[in-house]
């Protein structure tokens, strides 16, 4: 099961789903725009999925947006830009409607840790976020003094290298309890699985020696997102400009 976003974006990088699986959002480097889509059946990528004709340009902040993350209630979203190595914050006047967005004039630079960031993930309470990049092949952890306010962020001095498994990590996703995370990259073309001994603490991570190749679908996988129960995950790739759907027989494995 898959869905092409080529009509909107020819270099998609980031992917995010609404919590109920009825909408998803992508961002890419060709147009530097967030595009919004709907799934007629929640969590299903097929011909009934459709572009909502709703979008928002982030080009004024960064000419190389590589990932998008939404606040859990859909009233805010965040863009990771590789042009300026910065996380940018936006608000939606109507929750989950990208066309009602505006820039909050709030941002946080991660360039001291990573000069080519590619993947971004926020903890569900907005107090912590993580980035992964291809300059250091490392996940870095940050804390927000005020939840969901990136202008209050600081580096938590916690990190974990994934270079042994992937030297071009592009996408990052955490299990909701913070005990596992997943990385996808273009050198291995695989989704790699890790565990944290302490929830949400990347410095306690170890590799699970579990992975799955997605190169049969796209040789340039960029974005990664899991369904909330861990039974499905999705990859967006810039090789075919398509979202691909996968099923886990065992959740989160």
Protein Blocks (a to p, Z undefined) as FASTA:
>chain_A
ZZdfklmoccdfbdcddfklpaccdddfklopacddddfbghiacfkbccehiacdfklm
occdfbdcddfklpaccdddfklopacddddfbghiaklgccehiacdfklmogcdfbdc
ddfklpaccdddfklopacddddfbghiaklgccehiacdfklmoccdfbdcddfklpac
cdddfklopacddddfbghiaklgccehiacdfklmoccdfbdcddfklpaccdddfklo
pacddddfbghZZ
